[in-house]
Amino acid sequence: MIEADPRAVLALILGGGRGTRLFPLTKYRSKPAVPLAGKYRLIDIPISNCINSNINKMFVLTQFLSNSLHTHIRQTYRFDQFSGGFVDLLAAQQTMDEGTDWYEGTADAVRKNLRHLDQKGIKHVLILSGDQLYRMDYRRMLATHVQNKADVTIAAIPVERESAGALGVMKCDDAGRVTGFLEKPQTDEELSLVKMDPAWIDARGIPSKGRECLASMGLYIFNRDLLFEILEKTDYQDFGKEVFPAAIRSRHVHVHLFDDYWEDIGTIKAFYDSNLQLAQADAPFDLVSPQAPVFSRARFLPPAIVEGATIENSLIADGCRIGSGTVIENSVIGLRCLIGENVVIKDSIIMGADDYDTDQEVANFLKKGQPPVGIGSGSRVIGSILDKNCQIGENVVVENRSNKVECVDFYPCFIREGIPIVVKGGMIPDNWKLA
């Protein structure tokens, strides 16, 4: 592997748009701030990958509901003054030069922040997504970029034809140079333009397993000067739809192959499935990695207390108290979860709470006939997601027994992609049942 200096790399993490496909988890927060695996947030994944790759200069670009994201970054990622490292949030804002426009696409978001990239010693810009789950050493991708004297390098993962329609798909020559790029091909004719011979993938040490498409992972390395040139001389708004098809014709765009766990957490179903997979003994993404840990905010919480409960294949975060007789299976239990007696939680994600209720706050809730934050005794939560700070009474049933796919009739509980979701801070009284 050719040595390339990660200190010459600046990372831009794209915070995404409104996150409508993740609603209502994005009702009060941006996509990168959505909780993950009980104690992390989605933004922790690309930032941790950068830190583990010795890349310590990062900007996070966002424009929607960025307050909780800003707070998390400020409280979590602090570099010493000698390293020169930082993680800064760049929210869309009005300026004298750029007017009042919001970010109109991935390329437009970078264009409106080019002045922050004009830093001494920066040769490469690493562009990442803020809503994906994977573990990668970006130094290997940087080495691919430098070794092949590329202008742009795109990380790609082999996928089957059935999955290609939701992704950007590339075609490469024998040397790995990208010769074609098509965003979300929908027909056999379109796929035929960019599909690869599986033998090409096998020859590079990655078992193709019949996969004949190379999908962009949304991770790119640009030579900084070229990135400035492209964005200053064009009005391109999107990397996949406009920048790459044009760059392939006139520049050296190279591919960097990756074949490990990678999940784009852009929908409720993907979010739900990915979290529950993390709780399994054979999880495809291992949170335990001494060489490449996942970092997050350090919290001063007591260990979880389990009072005679039965727990199988589940993640239990710090600060929880779980009552006797409770059964938890195939679930993720977040920070500060207070769960009563004889509760049943299966195939569910409970995000926990931002704080513990004080005695006075509990008394005030009870005085108003409301349950305190937590899950009351005798309740059942099956195949569901409870966002943070939910107040779930006793003998409540949150389960999609009628197999509805989409429903908004039971506020504060929505059903999205067949999964019941109680919104952040939602209150459900005793004996309530999802129809």
Protein Blocks (a to p, Z undefined) as FASTA:
>chain_A
ZZddfklpccdddebjnhlmmpcklmmbcfklpceehiacfklmmmmmmmmnopabdcdd
dfehpllmmmmmmmmmccdfklopacddddddddfklojadcfbjklmmmmmmmmmmcgh
iabdcdddfkbccdddfklmmmmmmmnopabdcddddddfklmmmpccddddfkopafbd
cehiabfklmmmmpccfklmmmnopafklpabdcdehiacddfklmmmmmmmpccfbfkl
mmmmmmmmmmccddddddddddddfbfklmmmmmmmmmpmklfbdfbdfklccddddddd
dddddehiacehiaddehiacdehiacehiacdehiacdehiacehiacebjfbdcdfkl
mmmmmmnopacedddehiacehiacdehiacdehiacddfkopabdcklccbdceehiac
ddehiacdehiacZZ
